[in-house]
Amino acid sequence: MQQGQHRPGDIVMYANTYGNYRPGVITHVGVVSGTSKMIHRPTKDQPVMEDSLNLFHIAEIRRPRALGSAAHSPTSHAVKIFKHDGKASAVKAAVPVSGLEVKITIRGGVVRATVDGMEVNPASLELQMFY
């Protein structure tokens, strides 16, 4: 994908942002959040934040298959699941929930997901990565 064709939810990969790696090695990733913004965690000691998409040299931007060519618009009944430092939490319609069973599998590039045993459309999933 050429720069400028990206949309929120696309994955942006940066090469050689730190370390002594061979040229072209992807060392940092973020998620496109707007026209010229991305969400990432700069270091393990800093919180997740929004920064300029051009903060580092962009190696590649990819659209997850689950987003396809359709616009991504989370619905009011979407479940958001967060896991950070070994602790997990979930929010459904802006209300914290507990006891959800979530399974996501990817085989041959096909994403399948279930929430509490019910199959959900992977395009409705919102992935937030923290480390």
C-alpha positions as CSV (number, residue, x, y, z in Angstrom):
1,M,0.0,0.0,0.0
2,Q,1.3,3.4,-0.9
3,Q,1.6,6.1,1.8
4,G,-1.5,8.3,1.7
5,Q,-3.9,5.3,1.0
6,H,-3.9,4.3,4.7
7,R,-6.9,4.3,6.9
8,P,-7.4,4.0,10.7
9,G,-6.7,0.4,11.8
10,D,-3.9,-0.2,9.3
11,I,-0.6,-1.4,10.7
12,V,2.4,0.9,10.2
13,M,5.8,-0.7,10.4
14,Y,9.1,1.2,10.9
15,A,12.6,0.0,10.1
16,N,15.7,0.5,12.1
17,T,14.3,2.7,14.8
18,Y,16.9,1.5,17.3
19,G,19.6,-1.1,17.8
20,N,22.3,-2.4,15.5
21,Y,20.1,-4.4,13.1
22,R,20.8,-5.0,9.5
23,P,19.1,-2.4,7.2
24,G,15.4,-2.9,6.7
25,V,14.6,-4.8,9.9
26,I,11.2,-3.9,11.3
27,T,11.9,-2.7,14.9
28,H,8.7,-0.8,15.7
29,V,5.0,-1.0,14.9
30,G,1.9,1.2,15.4
31,V,-1.7,1.4,14.4
32,V,-2.9,4.2,12.1
33,S,-5.4,6.4,14.0
34,G,-5.9,9.2,11.5
35,T,-4.6,11.0,8.4
36,S,-1.2,11.7,9.9
37,K,-1.4,10.0,13.3
38,M,-0.6,6.6,14.8
39,I,-1.0,4.9,18.2
40,H,2.0,3.2,19.6
41,R,4.0,2.6,22.8
42,P,7.4,4.3,22.3
43,T,9.2,2.2,25.0
44,K,8.3,-0.2,27.7
45,D,8.6,2.6,30.2
46,Q,6.3,5.0,28.4
47,P,2.5,4.7,28.1
48,V,0.6,4.1,24.9
49,M,0.2,7.4,23.0
50,E,-0.7,9.0,19.7
51,D,2.2,10.5,17.6
52,S,2.9,11.6,14.1
53,L,2.7,8.9,11.5
54,N,6.1,10.2,10.2
55,L,7.8,9.9,13.6
56,F,10.2,7.3,12.1
57,H,11.0,6.1,8.6
58,I,8.0,4.1,7.4
59,A,9.0,0.8,6.0
60,E,5.5,-0.5,5.2
61,I,1.8,0.0,5.9
62,R,-0.5,-3.0,5.8
63,R,-4.3,-3.4,6.1
64,P,-5.3,-6.4,8.2
65,R,-7.4,-8.8,6.1
66,A,-10.2,-8.6,8.6
67,L,-10.7,-4.9,7.7
68,G,-10.8,-5.8,4.0
69,S,-11.9,-2.9,1.7
70,A,-14.9,-2.0,3.8
71,A,-14.8,0.9,6.2
72,H,-14.2,0.0,9.8
73,S,-16.9,1.3,12.1
74,P,-17.2,-0.2,15.5
75,T,-20.8,-0.6,16.7
76,S,-22.2,0.3,20.0
77,H,-22.4,-3.4,21.1
78,A,-18.7,-4.0,20.3
79,V,-16.6,-5.6,23.0
80,K,-13.2,-4.2,23.7
81,I,-10.7,-6.5,25.5
82,F,-7.5,-5.2,27.0
83,K,-4.6,-7.1,28.5
84,H,-1.6,-5.4,30.0
85,D,1.0,-6.5,32.5
86,G,-0.8,-9.8,32.9
87,K,-4.1,-8.2,33.8
88,A,-7.1,-8.4,31.5
89,S,-10.3,-6.3,31.3
90,A,-13.2,-6.0,28.9
91,V,-15.7,-3.2,28.1
92,K,-19.0,-3.7,26.3
93,A,-21.1,-0.6,25.3
94,A,-18.8,1.4,27.6
95,V,-19.6,-0.8,30.6
96,P,-16.9,-3.0,32.2
97,V,-17.7,-6.7,32.0
98,S,-16.1,-9.9,33.3
99,G,-16.1,-13.6,32.6
100,L,-15.9,-13.3,28.8
101,E,-14.5,-16.2,26.8
102,V,-12.8,-14.9,23.6
103,K,-11.2,-17.1,21.0
104,I,-9.4,-15.8,17.9
105,T,-7.8,-18.1,15.4
106,I,-6.0,-17.4,12.2
107,R,-5.4,-20.2,9.7
108,G,-4.3,-19.7,6.2
109,G,-4.9,-15.9,6.5
110,V,-8.6,-16.5,7.6
111,V,-9.6,-14.9,10.9
112,R,-12.3,-16.5,13.0
113,A,-13.5,-15.3,16.3
114,T,-16.0,-16.2,19.0
115,V,-17.2,-14.3,22.1
116,D,-18.9,-16.4,24.7
117,G,-19.2,-19.2,22.1
118,M,-21.0,-17.1,19.5
119,E,-19.2,-16.5,16.2
120,V,-18.6,-12.8,15.5
121,N,-17.6,-11.1,12.2
122,P,-13.8,-10.5,12.5
123,A,-14.3,-7.2,10.7
124,S,-16.1,-6.0,13.9
125,L,-13.0,-6.8,16.1
126,E,-10.9,-4.0,17.4
127,L,-7.3,-5.0,18.3
128,Q,-5.3,-3.0,20.7
129,M,-1.8,-4.1,21.4
130,F,0.2,-3.4,24.5
131,Y,3.5,-4.9,25.7
